[in-house]
């Protein structure tokens, strides 16, 4: 089945991580692809996956999007990194994975780094039985239509609004 976790609230990646850990605990293999995150960036999920859960393979596109940094960036290099990570995942799913998570794929689509038609084509051509989890703000209607699960995370209140930055173990 296809899951979409979207909306402007906190928790999309957290939900995907939770699903991946649950699946691994039940003996399933997961490939977890994170777009716009550096391999050197600290994150709780990176640490737990790589050190303690060998059945979850983490792949990162390894270049940050300027929306996360607030700085100018080489957009062509970012586009190449996103496409390379997506192509790697597309090639690897036939290796016995039960679940693929494409974390921040909506940002990759909406930012023009990867085509919606590429993601739709991937969903349509995926190996039988492969569960697909797509996260990120502003899910395109075509992905919502194709999904079996759609959850929207709403930002009702968040400490960012009061100036609190991302906290280790909570936001990353």
N, C-alpha and C positions, 0 to 999 in steps of 0.2 A: 504494500500500500504506500501511498504518498502522504506525507505530513507537511503542512505549512505552518510555521510559527512566525507570525508577523505582527506589526503594530509598533507604536513608538514607546511602549513601556519596556522596563527591564525584565529580563527573564528568558528571552528567546534562546540564547546560547546555553543558559543554565538548564533549560528544559531538554535541549538536545543532548547535553552532557549527561543528564540524569537518565535519559532513555538509553544512551550508549552504555552506561555503567550497568543498568538493569539488564540489558541484552547480554553483555559480557558475563554477568553473573549467572545467566542461564545457558552459557556455553556458546553464544553466537559470536561471530567475527564481525568487527565493525571497522570501516575506514572513515575517519573523521577529517574532512578537508576544511581548513580555515583559511578564508580569503582575507587579505589585507593585514595579516599578522606575521610578524617576524619570528623566525625560529629562536632568536635570542630573547624575545619578549617574555617576561615572566608571566605565568598564568598557572593557576591551580590545576586546571584540567591537563595542561601539558605535562606537569610534573607527575600527576597520578597515573596518567595513561602510560607515559614512557617508563616510569620506574616500577609500576605495580600491576599494570593490566596489559599483558602482551597481546591479548586478543583484540585490542583497540589500537589500530595504527593511525597515528596523527601525521597529516601532511599539511604544511603551511605554504602559502603562495610567496611568502618571505619579502614582500614589499608592502609598506603601509599606505593606505589611502589618505589623501590630504584632509579628509573630513575628520580623521582621528588625530592628525598632527597639527592642523591649522597652518601648515607650511606649504610652499610651492613644491611641486614634485614632478618628476619625469613621467608624465601620463602614459607615454608609449611603453616605458619600461614596466609600469604597473600593469598595463594591459597584457603585455607578454607574460608576466608572472602569473596573472589570473588564468590566462588561457593555458599556460603550461601546467598549472596545478589541476585545472579541469580536465585536460587531456590525459594527464597521468592517472587521475581518478577513473576516467572513462575506460582506460586500458586495463586498470587493475581490478575492476569490479568482477571480472570473470574468473578471478582467482579464489573463489569460494567465500567471499564476503556475504554476510546476510543483510547488513545495513550499510548504507552510505549516508553520511551527514554532509551537506554542503552548507557550511556555516557562513553567513553573510553573502550568500549567492544573490539575494535581492539587490544588495548594493552593487554587486558586480554587473547585474543586468541593468539596473536603473542608471548606473554611471556610464553605460556604453562599453564596458570592458569585455563583456561577453554577450552574445545575442540571445534573446529570449527563445528564438527558434532552436538554438543549440541545446538549451536546457530542456525544452519540450521534446526535441529529438532524442535526447539522452533518456528521458523518462519513458518514452514510447519504445525505445530499443533495449531497455535494461534487461538483464537476465531475469528469467522467471523466478519469482520468490524474493527478489531484492527489494527490501524496504528502503524508501528514500525519504530523507528529512531535509527540508529546505528552510533556512532561517533568513531573517532580515526584514527591515522596514519596507512598507509599500509593495507588498506582493502583487505582481501583475495579475489581472483578472484571469488570464489564460491558465496560470498556475493554480489559482484558487479553484477554478472550474475543474481542473484535472485531479485535484487532491481528494483524498478520502477523509483526511482530518485537516481542519483549518482552525487554528487558535489565534486570536488576536489579543496581544498584550497591550493594555491601555496604560498610559502615563497619567495617573490621577494625582500622584504626589511623589516627588523624588528629591533627595537631598542635594542633587546637583543644582537645583534652582536656588538653594541657599548658599551655594559656594563650596559645598563639600565635594572634593575630588574622588576619583576612583580609589577604592580601598582594597588592599590585598586580601584575597580569600572571599571577598564579597562580589566585587565587580570584575576582578581578574584573578 
